[in-house]
């Protein structure tokens, strides 16, 4: 019985460690733990995630280009940019002639992003900054597009981050974020479609719609009304 109890206790402990540090990426342990975990895996992050660049081109960068047409030189903010996924996707898009500012709280994730930007010669298209998403260091109405992919549920103050994204959008600007489909492992951290729609509507956003994207996430698109509207 003692061995069984010990095995059960060990199994529970292993599950809790996996849940806290892997499945939920430290979010229930606080902001510092989340940042530390991203710093720890920064140089392995892209291999872990295995992004599909062809799908991302069609469903992210090309979709953004289409959403802001005929404008081809937008100023874009990518919140929680990580290793530079969105900035690099935009810079590689032949129809994009603007600039992307990527922010992230992880110093080492940004270091990886900078290495990739430099290696691919995209310094003219991309600026990377270390900053918290809940208080963005930009004036209101500054960006044509704001993106935040697969990250909102890991932020300590999700509502504040979402409000900041809406604040820095220009009138008529486009927001692209995501919601996690499988919410079983992250109670009180994920957004359902009705909850996200309600939050964005309260922030004054319009044209809110959801798009199928990948197995774990759906895209959320919204637009900030023009001042005339």
Secondary structure, 3 states (H helix, E strand, C coil): CHHHHHHHHHHHHHHHHHHHHHHCCCHHHCHHHHHHHHHHHHHHHHHHHCCCHHHHHHHHHHHHHHHHCCCCCCEEEEECCCCCHHHHHHHHCCCCCCEEEEEECCHHHHHHHHHHHHHCCCCCCEEEEECCCCCCCCCCCCEEEEEECCCHHHCCCHHHHHHHHHHHEEEEEEEEEEEECCCCCCCCCCCCHHHHHHHHHHCCEEEEEEEECCCCEEEEEEEECCCCC
